[in-house]
Structures are given as C-alpha cells and as structure tokens.
Amino acid sequence: MISVIIPLYNKEKIIERTIQSVLSQDYDDFELIVVNDGSTDNSAEIVRKVQDSRLRLLHQENGGPSKARNTGAKHAQGEWIVFLDADDELLPDALNTFVSIIRKHPDYDIIDCNKYICYGNRRTLAVHPLEGKVKNVLRECYFGRVMPGNGSSAFRREFMLKHLYDERIRRFEDAELLIRQLVVARVYSSKTPTLLFNRDFAEASIILHILILKKVVFGEKCAFTVFS
C-alpha cells in the first residue's frame, strides 16, 4: 500500500481538484490522508464532503507544513509515502509508476521521478536526465539532475519515520529535510513524470536547495535561517 499525505491550510479553491487527482489513480491500493492544519477557510468542509473510504481527514491546530506532514507520516499505514502539496496534482498513472519501480528495485529509500512545472496554462517537463541508481545524490541534486520532492517522490515509510521534518521550520522545510536525508538515503531516479507542479514561485525554493547543497557538497559558506 502507498499512503498519500496532503498537508492542508486554506486551499479551498483547489483542494478538491488535488484530492480527485489522487482518488482517480489507475492504481488503487492506496490511502489518502489529508491533515487539516488549522485552516480558517472552507478547505476542511470541502474535504469532509468527499465520499471515499480511502480518504481520512485529520485535524490539528496550526503548526505549519512540517508538523502536518509528520502527523500524516505517523498515521500512515502504507509501506511507502507520497507527500502531495494541496495545490499540486498527481498524474493519473503516478502511483502505478512508483509501484512498478519499487517492485523492480525494492532496496531503495527514495524513488525520485520527474514532474511537469505548470505556470498558468503552460506546462513544461522539468530537466531530470538520470535513470537508475544515483551514486552521489548530493552532488547530482546540486547540479539539478535529481530533486526529490513532494508529489514527484515516494519515501519508504520506515526511512521517513527516522528522518522526519523539523517542525520548527515553516518555510523551505523540504530543503532542510532533503539535506539530512540525502546524506544517508539510497535513491533511485526515474525520468517518468508523476506530478503537475502548480507553482509560480517555485524558484525561491530551488535557489535555497542549491545554496545549502553548495555548503554540504563543496564546503562553501551558506547561511540557513528559516525558523518561524
């Protein structure tokens, strides 16, 4: 089973579309966990109206996306976890793609796939040239040849629970987690896309990834202060 986890905070305009992208997957052995992180709009009510036994809605006081993802991971029942942001969408065969790779290559901690980056109605396939085992993950991530992330990657639950998000961090939390995980993770890369990445300002996160990786891989000075 795969557990898809969506942290939810005030996304009433798009959350139903995001949820439907999961519930309409070609692969059906999954659970969907939506963690309502203290939303103040109608987001939680929209989720509550969705009738599907595979969907679970959890509630917590607002603690940020790190805490919401950790809450979902701790409640997950699947052997693998896919985190999906509330304003992104899985491609119809995304879970099938992950499962197919996992069955052929069961000894990895992270399966990293490609994605489409969407700006309005424009869709561009991200540069993701590697296929197979990634030997030097931090270096390859620095050069942008792999970039594990929400919706485009599957994480072994056992591995994820050992390397959870830092709940003090509310912005760029994925960058901080990535650095800690990639030091020890066994990563398999696939050119196949699994995600529609609906973000107009993703560049800021990518730049921060590169700044931190420059410090880790090349020993360059880099400040990292994003605690709330």
TIVO-308530 format. One line per field, with one value per residue: x, y, z negated of N, C-alpha, C in turn; residue number from 1. Coordinates in nm, 4 decimals. Atoms other than C-alpha are relative to their C-alpha. Layout:
// residues N
n.c1: (X; ...)
n.c2: (Y; ...)
n.c3: (Z; ...)
ca.c1: (X; ...)
ca.c2: (Y; ...)
ca.c3: (Z; ...)
c.c1: (X; ...)
c.c2: (Y; ...)
c.c3: (Z; ...)
i: (NUM; ...)
// end
This chain:
// residues 228
n.c1: (0.0833; -0.0642; 0.0728; -0.0160; 0.0238; 0.0160; 0.0175; 0.1018; 0.0247; 0.0649; -0.0098; 0.1363; 0.0223; -0.0625; -0.0208; 0.0818; -0.0680; -0.1179; 0.0477; 0.0489; -0.1151; -0.0438; 0.1065; 0.0198; -0.1202; 0.0157; -0.0348; 0.0999; -0.0375; -0.0580; 0.0830; -0.0240; 0.0111; -0.0048; -0.0198; 0.0448; -0.0908; 0.0658; 0.0508; 0.1026; 0.0972; 0.0927; -0.0757; 0.0309; 0.1371; -0.0034; -0.0554; 0.0952; 0.1118; -0.0448; 0.0393; -0.0886; -0.0517; -0.1459; -0.0363; 0.0093; -0.0248; -0.0495; 0.0004; -0.0926; -0.0171; -0.0989; -0.1384; -0.0860; -0.0029; -0.0876; 0.0764; 0.1103; -0.0544; -0.0400; 0.1236; 0.0450; -0.0935; 0.0162; 0.1275; 0.0026; -0.0016; -0.0696; -0.1449; -0.0616; 0.0702; -0.0121; 0.0522; 0.0540; 0.0473; 0.1438; 0.0279; -0.0581; 0.0824; -0.0675; 0.0408; 0.0859; -0.0741; -0.1115; -0.0222; -0.0444; -0.1416; -0.0767; 0.0093; -0.0769; -0.1421; -0.0243; -0.0002; -0.1236; -0.1159; 0.0606; -0.0959; -0.0285; 0.0724; 0.0724; 0.0171; 0.0121; 0.0459; 0.0037; 0.1249; 0.0313; 0.0134; 0.1111; 0.0191; 0.1262; 0.0346; -0.1214; -0.0560; -0.1353; -0.0607; -0.1234; -0.1217; -0.0203; -0.0632; -0.0554; 0.0848; -0.0708; -0.0590; -0.0755; -0.1192; -0.0345; 0.1297; -0.0121; -0.0605; 0.0955; 0.1059; -0.0560; -0.0024; 0.1367; 0.0314; 0.1066; 0.0517; 0.1137; 0.0929; 0.1387; 0.0754; -0.0872; -0.0830; 0.0581; -0.0935; 0.0284; 0.0526; -0.0965; -0.1067; 0.0560; 0.0230; -0.1313; -0.0491; 0.1201; -0.0165; -0.0245; 0.1258; -0.0259; -0.0165; 0.1259; -0.0289; -0.1127; -0.0225; -0.0385; -0.1428; -0.0740; 0.0172; -0.0691; -0.1427; -0.0213; 0.0319; -0.0843; -0.1296; 0.0059; 0.1038; -0.0213; 0.0943; 0.0170; 0.0534; 0.0736; 0.0346; 0.1454; 0.0655; 0.1124; 0.0586; 0.0225; -0.0506; 0.0738; -0.0556; -0.0613; -0.1149; -0.0812; -0.1418; -0.0598; -0.0357; -0.1097; -0.1217; -0.0443; -0.0583; -0.1342; -0.0874; -0.0339; -0.0811; -0.1345; -0.0697; -0.0178; -0.0809; -0.1251; -0.0573; 0.0096; 0.0760; 0.1413; 0.0864; 0.1311; 0.0811; 0.1394; 0.0876; 0.1087)
n.c2: (-0.1201; -0.1309; -0.1033; -0.1349; -0.0924; -0.1392; -0.1008; -0.0918; -0.1263; -0.1054; 0.0244; 0.0365; -0.0162; 0.1038; 0.1270; 0.1080; 0.0461; 0.0755; 0.1275; 0.0829; 0.0518; 0.1202; 0.1010; 0.0513; 0.0700; 0.1312; 0.0961; -0.0264; 0.0436; -0.1153; -0.0797; -0.1430; -0.0664; -0.1457; -0.0539; -0.1380; -0.0696; -0.1170; -0.0888; -0.0954; -0.0146; 0.1124; 0.1146; 0.1254; 0.0378; 0.0549; 0.1362; 0.0812; 0.0370; 0.1022; 0.1321; 0.1053; 0.0708; -0.0073; -0.1335; -0.0325; -0.1401; -0.0227; -0.1408; -0.0445; -0.1445; -0.0434; 0.0213; -0.0102; 0.1180; 0.1054; 0.0764; 0.0678; 0.1163; 0.0984; 0.0608; 0.0960; 0.1127; 0.0820; 0.0720; 0.0749; 0.1455; 0.0541; 0.0205; -0.1136; -0.1256; -0.1065; -0.1278; -0.0803; -0.1306; -0.0149; -0.0704; 0.0754; 0.1130; 0.1184; 0.0496; 0.1173; 0.1246; -0.0283; 0.1072; 0.1154; -0.0213; 0.0276; 0.1417; 0.0759; -0.0147; 0.0636; 0.1456; 0.0378; -0.0471; -0.0114; -0.0296; -0.1432; -0.0782; -0.1059; 0.0098; -0.1381; -0.0071; -0.1316; -0.0740; -0.1136; -0.1263; -0.0700; -0.1420; -0.0254; 0.1080; 0.0509; 0.1176; 0.0292; 0.1149; -0.0374; 0.0702; 0.1101; 0.0883; 0.1254; 0.1190; 0.1051; -0.0312; -0.1257; 0.0337; -0.1127; -0.0667; -0.1426; -0.0674; 0.0005; -0.0934; -0.1338; -0.0323; -0.0003; 0.1197; 0.0618; -0.0924; 0.0616; -0.0999; 0.0379; 0.0408; 0.0629; 0.1008; 0.0895; 0.0231; 0.1170; -0.0505; 0.0279; -0.0996; -0.1322; -0.0168; -0.0244; -0.1304; -0.0815; -0.1436; -0.0829; -0.0715; -0.1418; -0.0678; -0.0176; -0.0328; 0.0749; 0.1160; 0.1132; -0.0117; 0.0438; 0.1449; 0.0648; 0.0082; 0.1046; 0.1314; 0.0423; 0.0451; 0.1430; 0.0700; 0.0694; -0.0686; 0.0444; -0.1087; 0.0373; -0.1125; -0.0043; -0.1004; 0.0432; -0.1144; -0.1329; -0.0891; -0.1234; -0.1088; -0.1073; -0.0555; 0.1127; -0.0318; -0.0356; 0.1234; 0.0622; -0.0746; 0.0350; 0.1335; -0.0103; -0.0653; 0.0950; 0.1055; -0.0537; 0.0130; 0.1409; 0.0715; -0.0669; -0.0649; -0.1447; -0.0630; -0.0159; -0.0224; 0.0642; -0.0371; -0.0132; 0.0397; -0.0952)
n.c3: (0.0000; 0.0020; 0.0721; -0.0545; 0.1107; -0.0413; 0.1051; -0.0503; 0.0693; -0.0783; -0.1441; -0.0397; -0.1431; -0.0824; 0.0700; -0.0570; -0.1209; 0.0445; 0.0533; -0.1095; -0.0741; 0.0722; 0.0004; -0.1358; -0.0432; -0.0627; 0.1050; 0.1033; 0.1345; 0.0679; 0.0891; -0.0109; 0.1292; -0.0059; 0.1341; 0.0066; 0.0907; 0.0559; -0.1048; 0.0413; -0.1084; -0.0149; -0.0513; 0.0696; -0.0321; -0.1357; 0.0115; 0.0745; -0.0883; -0.0953; 0.0470; -0.0492; 0.1173; 0.0028; 0.0466; 0.1425; 0.0310; 0.1356; 0.0367; 0.1024; 0.0061; -0.0976; 0.0424; -0.1166; -0.0876; 0.0532; 0.0988; -0.0679; -0.0702; 0.1010; 0.0519; -0.1002; -0.0066; 0.1207; -0.0112; -0.1258; 0.0083; -0.1155; 0.0095; -0.0676; 0.0191; -0.0994; 0.0473; -0.1096; 0.0437; -0.0216; -0.1245; -0.1103; -0.0437; -0.0522; -0.1305; 0.0197; 0.0198; 0.0913; 0.0974; -0.0784; -0.0309; 0.1215; 0.0354; -0.0992; 0.0319; 0.1304; -0.0178; -0.0690; 0.0767; 0.1334; 0.1061; 0.0073; 0.1002; -0.0698; -0.1452; -0.0454; -0.1382; -0.0617; 0.0181; -0.0856; 0.0712; -0.0640; 0.0229; -0.0678; -0.0923; -0.0633; 0.0680; -0.0464; 0.0654; 0.0689; -0.0408; 0.0948; -0.0982; 0.0519; 0.0106; 0.0722; 0.1300; 0.0076; 0.0783; 0.0873; -0.0051; 0.0292; -0.1145; -0.1102; 0.0362; -0.0168; -0.1421; -0.0503; -0.0780; 0.0785; 0.1002; 0.0689; 0.0516; 0.0222; -0.1177; -0.0998; 0.0664; 0.0992; 0.1090; 0.0828; 0.1271; 0.1063; -0.0145; 0.0283; 0.1434; 0.0613; -0.0473; -0.0129; -0.0179; 0.1174; 0.0157; 0.0258; -0.1283; -0.0715; -0.1400; -0.0556; 0.0863; -0.0834; -0.0288; 0.1192; 0.0128; -0.1110; 0.0299; 0.1004; -0.0533; -0.1115; 0.0516; 0.0329; -0.0769; -0.1267; -0.0878; -0.1381; -0.0813; -0.1204; -0.0868; -0.0179; 0.0859; 0.0836; 0.0680; -0.0550; 0.1043; -0.0288; 0.0787; -0.0775; 0.0715; 0.0452; -0.0132; 0.1290; 0.0678; -0.0719; 0.0310; 0.1347; -0.0113; -0.0566; 0.0969; 0.1062; -0.0593; -0.0196; 0.1276; 0.0347; -0.0976; -0.0340; 0.1166; -0.0096; 0.1063; -0.0358; 0.1155; -0.0157; 0.1154; -0.0422; 0.1086; 0.0231)
ca.c1: (0.0000; 0.1019; -0.0007; -0.0558; -0.0358; -0.1654; -0.0996; -0.3902; -0.4053; -0.6524; -0.6653; -1.0426; -1.0101; -0.8055; -0.8095; -1.0953; -0.9062; -0.5934; -0.7857; -0.9531; -0.6124; -0.5350; -0.8707; -0.8718; -0.5366; -0.5014; -0.3503; -0.5994; -0.4087; -0.3560; -0.4870; -0.5193; -0.4540; -0.5410; -0.4073; -0.6045; -0.3507; -0.5968; -0.7487; -0.9640; -1.1440; -1.3780; -1.0996; -1.1783; -1.5514; -1.4781; -1.2669; -1.5302; -1.7892; -1.5775; -1.7222; -1.4452; -1.3380; -0.9730; -0.9767; -0.9019; -0.9214; -0.7126; -0.7263; -0.4614; -0.4038; -0.1980; 0.1616; 0.2930; 0.3527; 0.6356; 0.4144; 0.1245; 0.3414; 0.4870; 0.1361; 0.0382; 0.3503; 0.2910; -0.0654; 0.0263; -0.0358; 0.1371; 0.4917; 0.5612; 0.4652; 0.3992; 0.3648; 0.1492; 0.1042; -0.2573; -0.2210; -0.0490; -0.1861; -0.0701; -0.0705; -0.3208; -0.0533; 0.1696; 0.1166; 0.1479; 0.4827; 0.6080; 0.4860; 0.6386; 0.9794; 0.9517; 0.8724; 1.1781; 1.4074; 1.2851; 1.6013; 1.5808; 1.4684; 1.3530; 1.2114; 1.2594; 1.0616; 1.0188; 0.7426; 0.5696; 0.6049; 0.2864; 0.2650; -0.0972; -0.1884; 0.1724; 0.3225; 0.6961; 0.8672; 1.1425; 1.5009; 1.5542; 1.8126; 1.9071; 1.7589; 1.8649; 2.0678; 2.2036; 2.5598; 2.6402; 2.2985; 2.4007; 2.6211; 2.3558; 2.0960; 2.3230; 2.3569; 1.9791; 1.9860; 1.7697; 1.5478; 1.3335; 1.0203; 0.6512; 0.4451; 0.7430; 0.8948; 0.7979; 0.9632; 0.9903; 0.7811; 1.0386; 1.3053; 1.0775; 0.9939; 1.3673; 1.4127; 1.1072; 1.0572; 1.1903; 0.8668; 1.0335; 1.0664; 0.7672; 0.9349; 1.1677; 1.1248; 1.1656; 1.5143; 1.6333; 1.4869; 1.6374; 1.9906; 1.9576; 1.8000; 2.0276; 2.3369; 2.2156; 1.9385; 1.9530; 1.7907; 1.6564; 1.5883; 1.3305; 1.2700; 0.8975; 0.6859; 0.4345; 0.3344; 0.1766; 0.3646; 0.1264; 0.3541; 0.4513; 0.7172; 0.8993; 1.2300; 1.2819; 1.2787; 1.5090; 1.7603; 1.7664; 1.8239; 2.1282; 2.2673; 2.2521; 2.3926; 2.6884; 2.7720; 2.7236; 2.8912; 3.1584; 3.2113; 3.1098; 2.9723; 2.5950; 2.3530; 2.0294; 1.7860; 1.4214; 1.2835; 0.9490)
ca.c2: (0.0000; 0.3605; 0.6416; 0.9779; 1.2625; 1.6141; 1.8940; 2.1358; 2.5018; 2.7393; 2.5874; 2.5874; 2.6916; 2.3901; 2.1166; 1.9233; 1.9046; 1.7895; 1.5179; 1.3967; 1.3610; 1.1020; 0.9249; 0.8793; 0.6991; 0.3914; 0.2087; 0.1589; 0.0085; 0.3364; 0.5516; 0.9280; 1.1205; 1.4904; 1.6743; 1.9912; 2.2280; 2.4641; 2.6015; 2.9121; 2.8895; 2.6213; 2.3732; 2.1111; 2.1168; 2.0553; 1.7508; 1.6262; 1.6139; 1.3783; 1.0289; 0.7730; 0.5051; 0.5547; 0.9123; 1.0085; 1.3656; 1.4503; 1.7781; 1.9657; 2.3200; 2.5241; 2.4073; 2.4517; 2.2101; 2.0263; 1.9250; 1.8402; 1.6096; 1.4448; 1.3884; 1.2210; 1.0053; 0.8850; 0.7809; 0.6233; 0.2527; 0.2115; 0.0875; 0.3892; 0.7552; 1.0169; 1.3728; 1.5955; 1.9690; 2.0846; 2.2923; 2.0279; 1.7251; 1.3699; 1.2470; 0.9595; 0.6874; 0.8344; 0.5618; 0.2915; 0.4433; 0.4351; 0.0803; -0.0501; 0.0879; -0.0330; -0.3884; -0.3950; -0.2134; -0.2846; -0.1858; 0.1931; 0.4558; 0.7213; 0.6857; 1.0185; 1.0839; 1.3748; 1.6387; 1.8958; 2.2544; 2.4491; 2.8254; 2.9078; 2.7030; 2.6412; 2.3023; 2.2293; 1.8986; 1.9515; 1.8559; 1.5154; 1.3216; 1.0346; 0.6835; 0.4247; 0.4253; 0.7667; 0.7221; 1.0684; 1.2034; 1.5368; 1.6240; 1.5218; 1.7240; 2.0286; 2.0126; 1.9741; 1.6238; 1.4856; 1.6723; 1.4556; 1.6433; 1.6385; 1.4502; 1.3524; 1.1148; 0.8162; 0.7639; 0.4331; 0.4853; 0.3207; 0.5567; 0.8598; 0.7994; 0.8035; 1.1339; 1.3489; 1.7166; 1.9735; 2.1162; 2.4468; 2.5254; 2.6661; 2.7804; 2.5770; 2.2861; 2.0446; 2.1801; 2.1241; 1.7739; 1.6879; 1.7626; 1.5380; 1.2547; 1.2537; 1.2033; 0.8512; 0.7672; 0.5115; 0.6917; 0.5593; 0.8134; 0.7812; 1.0105; 0.9343; 1.2284; 1.1781; 1.5326; 1.8549; 2.1152; 2.4129; 2.6827; 3.0182; 3.0882; 2.7560; 2.9230; 3.0551; 2.7031; 2.5745; 2.8520; 2.7663; 2.3986; 2.4993; 2.7316; 2.4613; 2.1972; 2.4253; 2.4186; 2.0438; 1.9288; 2.1912; 2.3323; 2.6856; 2.9297; 2.9373; 3.0866; 2.8957; 3.0650; 2.9999; 2.9163; 3.0744)
ca.c3: (0.0000; 0.0650; -0.1696; -0.0004; -0.2518; -0.1863; -0.4382; -0.4119; -0.5064; -0.3396; 0.0093; 0.0660; 0.4305; 0.5389; 0.2734; 0.4349; 0.7641; 0.5821; 0.3978; 0.7166; 0.8822; 0.6138; 0.5996; 0.9786; 0.9882; 1.2107; 0.9102; 0.6274; 0.3322; 0.1502; -0.1302; -0.1203; -0.4420; -0.4466; -0.7520; -0.8143; -0.9692; -1.1349; -0.8155; -0.8611; -0.5255; -0.3875; -0.2986; -0.5633; -0.4842; -0.1159; -0.2078; -0.4508; -0.1709; 0.0407; 0.0057; 0.0436; -0.2038; -0.1096; -0.2385; -0.6001; -0.7296; -1.0351; -1.2254; -1.4221; -1.5445; -1.3014; -1.3320; -0.9806; -0.6904; -0.8665; -1.1565; -0.9236; -0.7118; -1.0216; -1.1573; -0.8325; -0.8254; -1.1814; -1.0923; -0.7595; -0.7091; -0.3748; -0.3289; -0.1089; -0.1476; 0.1198; -0.0076; 0.2107; 0.1647; 0.1545; 0.4726; 0.6877; 0.8733; 0.9348; 1.2918; 1.3447; 1.3526; 1.0795; 0.8190; 1.0845; 1.1794; 0.8213; 0.7603; 1.0827; 0.9847; 0.6250; 0.7385; 0.9654; 0.7224; 0.3672; 0.1790; 0.2119; -0.0406; 0.2075; 0.5584; 0.7351; 1.0532; 1.2905; 1.2972; 1.5118; 1.3928; 1.4621; 1.4908; 1.5649; 1.8733; 1.9714; 1.8842; 1.9048; 1.8337; 1.5758; 1.6582; 1.4976; 1.7015; 1.4684; 1.4813; 1.2238; 0.9034; 0.8031; 0.6808; 0.5416; 0.4532; 0.3019; 0.5965; 0.8503; 0.6603; 0.6582; 1.0353; 1.0698; 1.2153; 0.9334; 0.6893; 0.4582; 0.3607; 0.2838; 0.5403; 0.7533; 0.4980; 0.2863; -0.0522; -0.2336; -0.5491; -0.7762; -0.6397; -0.6638; -1.0289; -1.1088; -0.9240; -0.9881; -0.9098; -1.1566; -1.2936; -1.3840; -1.0136; -0.8258; -0.5019; -0.2794; -0.5204; -0.2291; -0.1570; -0.5137; -0.5225; -0.1863; -0.3008; -0.6064; -0.4107; -0.1082; -0.3225; -0.4028; -0.1520; 0.1257; 0.4177; 0.7465; 1.0207; 1.2973; 1.5960; 1.5859; 1.4582; 1.1776; 1.0857; 1.2080; 1.0068; 0.9938; 0.8570; 0.9990; 0.7362; 0.7075; 0.7987; 0.4455; 0.3047; 0.5787; 0.5119; 0.1425; 0.2247; 0.4285; 0.1601; -0.1058; 0.1275; 0.2054; -0.1637; -0.2077; 0.1150; 0.1665; -0.1826; -0.0842; -0.3388; -0.3475; -0.5989; -0.6617; -0.8978; -0.8209; -1.1634; -1.2442)
c.c1: (0.0872; -0.0902; 0.0310; -0.0430; -0.0042; -0.0120; -0.0901; -0.0104; -0.0535; 0.0225; -0.1371; -0.0223; 0.0511; 0.0046; -0.0832; 0.0651; 0.1230; -0.0404; -0.0452; 0.1149; 0.0568; -0.1047; -0.0237; 0.1229; -0.0319; 0.0284; -0.0880; 0.0355; 0.0723; -0.0990; 0.0394; -0.0262; 0.0135; 0.0097; -0.0375; 0.0782; -0.0627; -0.0509; -0.1106; -0.1002; -0.0860; 0.0698; -0.0431; -0.1403; -0.0080; 0.0509; -0.1010; -0.1139; 0.0396; -0.0291; 0.0892; 0.0672; 0.1520; 0.0508; -0.0193; 0.0344; 0.0390; 0.0041; 0.1072; -0.0019; 0.1125; 0.1414; 0.0975; 0.0059; 0.0893; -0.0759; -0.1125; 0.0500; 0.0446; -0.1209; -0.0521; 0.0883; -0.0179; -0.1307; -0.0068; 0.0081; 0.0747; 0.1482; 0.0761; -0.0893; 0.0280; -0.0624; -0.0452; -0.0483; -0.1440; -0.0344; 0.0678; -0.0897; 0.0882; -0.0487; -0.0748; 0.0737; 0.1155; 0.0280; 0.0418; 0.1481; 0.0860; 0.0034; 0.0817; 0.1494; 0.0334; 0.0075; 0.1280; 0.1242; -0.0424; 0.0926; 0.0328; -0.0846; -0.0875; -0.0057; -0.0290; -0.0356; -0.0024; -0.1353; -0.0162; -0.0132; -0.1021; -0.0061; -0.1248; -0.0358; 0.1211; 0.0607; 0.1349; 0.0558; 0.1335; 0.1183; 0.0329; 0.0659; 0.0410; -0.1051; 0.0818; 0.0540; 0.0796; 0.1177; 0.0400; -0.1198; 0.0118; 0.0581; -0.0986; -0.1159; 0.0477; -0.0024; -0.1383; -0.0382; -0.0980; -0.0462; -0.1218; -0.0910; -0.1414; -0.0711; 0.0829; 0.0862; -0.0837; 0.1082; -0.0395; -0.0426; 0.0985; 0.1138; -0.0507; -0.0170; 0.1308; 0.0526; -0.1197; 0.0348; 0.0307; -0.1200; 0.0183; 0.0017; -0.1327; 0.0201; 0.1240; 0.0349; 0.0443; 0.1488; 0.0831; -0.0091; 0.0820; 0.1482; 0.0278; -0.0228; 0.1014; 0.1398; 0.0008; -0.0920; 0.0558; -0.1084; 0.0013; -0.0682; -0.0691; -0.0350; -0.1508; -0.0635; -0.1179; -0.0846; -0.0252; 0.0296; -0.0553; 0.0505; 0.0689; 0.1274; 0.0883; 0.1476; 0.0651; 0.0441; 0.1183; 0.1317; 0.0513; 0.0598; 0.1450; 0.0963; 0.0447; 0.0900; 0.1423; 0.0814; 0.0324; 0.0996; 0.1377; 0.0608; -0.0066; -0.0857; -0.1431; -0.0816; -0.1349; -0.0817; -0.1414; -0.0966; -0.1059; 0.0119)
c.c2: (0.1256; 0.0966; 0.1351; 0.0979; 0.1430; 0.0892; 0.1107; 0.1237; 0.1022; -0.0144; -0.0356; 0.0079; -0.1178; -0.1372; -0.1147; -0.0575; -0.0831; -0.1381; -0.0918; -0.0559; -0.1248; -0.1103; -0.0605; -0.0726; -0.1354; -0.1118; 0.0280; -0.0487; 0.1137; 0.0546; 0.1456; 0.0636; 0.1502; 0.0521; 0.1479; 0.0737; 0.1311; 0.0979; 0.0910; 0.0277; -0.1257; -0.1290; -0.1323; -0.0486; -0.0602; -0.1440; -0.0925; -0.0492; -0.1068; -0.1379; -0.1060; -0.0649; 0.0065; 0.1310; 0.0127; 0.1468; 0.0126; 0.1496; 0.0270; 0.1530; 0.0390; -0.0126; 0.0073; -0.1296; -0.1125; -0.0883; -0.0776; -0.1245; -0.1074; -0.0704; -0.1048; -0.1222; -0.0942; -0.0788; -0.0887; -0.1504; -0.0641; -0.0176; 0.1150; 0.1222; 0.0933; 0.1250; 0.0816; 0.1324; 0.0214; 0.0751; -0.0648; -0.1186; -0.1155; -0.0286; -0.1322; -0.1303; 0.0158; -0.1161; -0.1289; 0.0101; -0.0331; -0.1491; -0.0862; 0.0067; -0.0723; -0.1517; -0.0487; 0.0327; 0.0242; 0.0504; 0.1483; 0.0673; 0.1071; -0.0328; 0.1407; 0.0037; 0.1438; 0.0674; 0.1023; 0.1237; 0.0843; 0.1449; 0.0409; -0.1192; -0.0612; -0.1117; -0.0336; -0.1187; 0.0422; -0.0807; -0.1047; -0.1147; -0.1388; -0.1104; -0.1080; 0.0469; 0.1295; -0.0225; 0.1104; 0.0942; 0.1500; 0.0769; 0.0079; 0.0970; 0.1440; 0.0428; -0.0107; -0.1223; -0.0919; 0.1028; -0.0614; 0.1063; -0.0527; -0.0302; -0.0674; -0.1093; -0.0854; -0.0327; -0.1265; 0.0482; -0.0204; 0.1023; 0.1382; 0.0225; 0.0210; 0.1392; 0.0897; 0.1474; 0.0670; 0.0921; 0.1464; 0.0803; 0.0045; 0.0384; -0.0758; -0.1221; -0.1214; 0.0037; -0.0515; -0.1507; -0.0739; -0.0183; -0.1107; -0.1387; -0.0480; -0.0420; -0.1516; -0.0802; -0.0738; 0.0478; -0.0610; 0.1119; -0.0546; 0.1254; 0.0173; 0.1030; -0.0583; 0.1165; 0.1178; 0.0993; 0.1403; 0.1168; 0.1026; 0.0529; -0.1112; 0.0334; 0.0304; -0.1235; -0.0667; 0.0686; -0.0375; -0.1400; 0.0106; 0.0634; -0.0960; -0.1098; 0.0472; -0.0126; -0.1457; -0.0690; 0.0625; 0.0779; 0.1512; 0.0554; 0.0224; 0.0178; -0.0652; 0.0270; 0.0240; -0.0449; 0.1060; 0.0610)
c.c3: (0.0000; -0.0764; 0.0638; -0.1089; 0.0533; -0.1233; 0.0534; -0.0879; 0.1001; 0.1509; 0.0570; 0.1506; 0.0825; -0.0656; 0.0586; 0.1256; -0.0356; -0.0497; 0.1131; 0.0843; -0.0664; 0.0108; 0.1378; 0.0541; 0.0631; -0.1001; -0.1210; -0.1399; -0.0719; -0.1016; 0.0193; -0.1359; 0.0215; -0.1433; 0.0022; -0.1077; -0.0484; 0.1029; -0.0533; 0.1115; 0.0073; 0.0451; -0.0627; 0.0337; 0.1402; -0.0023; -0.0662; 0.0882; 0.1017; -0.0588; 0.0636; -0.1203; -0.0107; -0.0586; -0.1506; -0.0198; -0.1462; -0.0268; -0.1059; -0.0032; 0.0949; -0.0561; 0.1156; 0.0792; -0.0513; -0.0985; 0.0666; 0.0726; -0.0989; -0.0590; 0.0971; 0.0057; -0.1194; 0.0019; 0.1245; -0.0241; 0.1158; -0.0237; 0.0639; -0.0149; 0.1172; -0.0601; 0.1212; -0.0556; 0.0445; 0.1273; 0.1203; 0.0344; 0.0457; 0.1413; -0.0186; -0.0280; -0.0975; -0.0956; 0.0685; 0.0328; -0.1203; -0.0306; 0.0960; -0.0305; -0.1300; 0.0138; 0.0667; -0.0822; -0.1448; -0.1101; -0.0162; -0.1079; 0.0641; 0.1488; 0.0500; 0.1481; 0.0506; -0.0254; 0.1101; -0.0881; 0.0750; -0.0452; 0.0768; 0.0870; 0.0687; -0.0839; 0.0613; -0.0771; -0.0606; 0.0539; -0.1057; 0.0768; -0.0496; -0.0082; -0.0680; -0.1340; 0.0073; -0.0950; -0.0978; -0.0010; -0.0233; 0.1184; 0.1172; -0.0278; 0.0175; 0.1466; 0.0648; 0.0803; -0.0723; -0.1020; -0.0679; -0.0608; -0.0083; 0.1312; 0.1077; -0.0601; -0.0947; -0.1024; -0.0757; -0.1393; -0.1144; 0.0021; -0.0400; -0.1491; -0.0766; 0.0333; 0.0278; 0.0236; -0.1340; -0.0168; -0.0380; 0.1295; 0.0744; 0.1461; 0.0432; -0.0856; 0.0799; 0.0326; -0.1169; -0.0172; 0.1045; -0.0300; -0.1005; 0.0580; 0.1034; -0.0428; -0.0182; 0.0918; 0.1209; 0.0947; 0.1399; 0.0766; 0.1240; 0.0792; 0.0164; -0.0923; -0.0765; -0.0501; 0.0937; -0.1121; 0.0262; -0.0840; 0.0889; -0.0654; -0.0556; 0.0016; -0.1330; -0.0756; 0.0677; -0.0310; -0.1376; -0.0019; 0.0450; -0.0989; -0.1092; 0.0548; 0.0253; -0.1286; -0.0298; 0.0930; 0.0171; -0.1165; 0.0045; -0.1135; 0.0451; -0.1267; 0.0262; -0.1249; 0.0470; -0.1083; -0.0228; -0.1386)
i: (1; 2; 3; 4; 5; 6; 7; 8; 9; 10; 11; 12; 13; 14; 15; 16; 17; 18; 19; 20; 21; 22; 23; 24; 25; 26; 27; 28; 29; 30; 31; 32; 33; 34; 35; 36; 37; 38; 39; 40; 41; 42; 43; 44; 45; 46; 47; 48; 49; 50; 51; 52; 53; 54; 55; 56; 57; 58; 59; 60; 61; 62; 63; 64; 65; 66; 67; 68; 69; 70; 71; 72; 73; 74; 75; 76; 77; 78; 79; 80; 81; 82; 83; 84; 85; 86; 87; 88; 89; 90; 91; 92; 93; 94; 95; 96; 97; 98; 99; 100; 101; 102; 103; 104; 105; 106; 107; 108; 109; 110; 111; 112; 113; 114; 115; 116; 117; 118; 119; 120; 121; 122; 123; 124; 125; 126; 127; 128; 129; 130; 131; 132; 133; 134; 135; 136; 137; 138; 139; 140; 141; 142; 143; 144; 145; 146; 147; 148; 149; 150; 151; 152; 153; 154; 155; 156; 157; 158; 159; 160; 161; 162; 163; 164; 165; 166; 167; 168; 169; 170; 171; 172; 173; 174; 175; 176; 177; 178; 179; 180; 181; 182; 183; 184; 185; 186; 187; 188; 189; 190; 191; 192; 193; 194; 195; 196; 197; 198; 199; 200; 201; 202; 203; 204; 205; 206; 207; 208; 209; 210; 211; 212; 213; 214; 215; 216; 217; 218; 219; 220; 221; 222; 223; 224; 225; 226; 227; 228)
// end
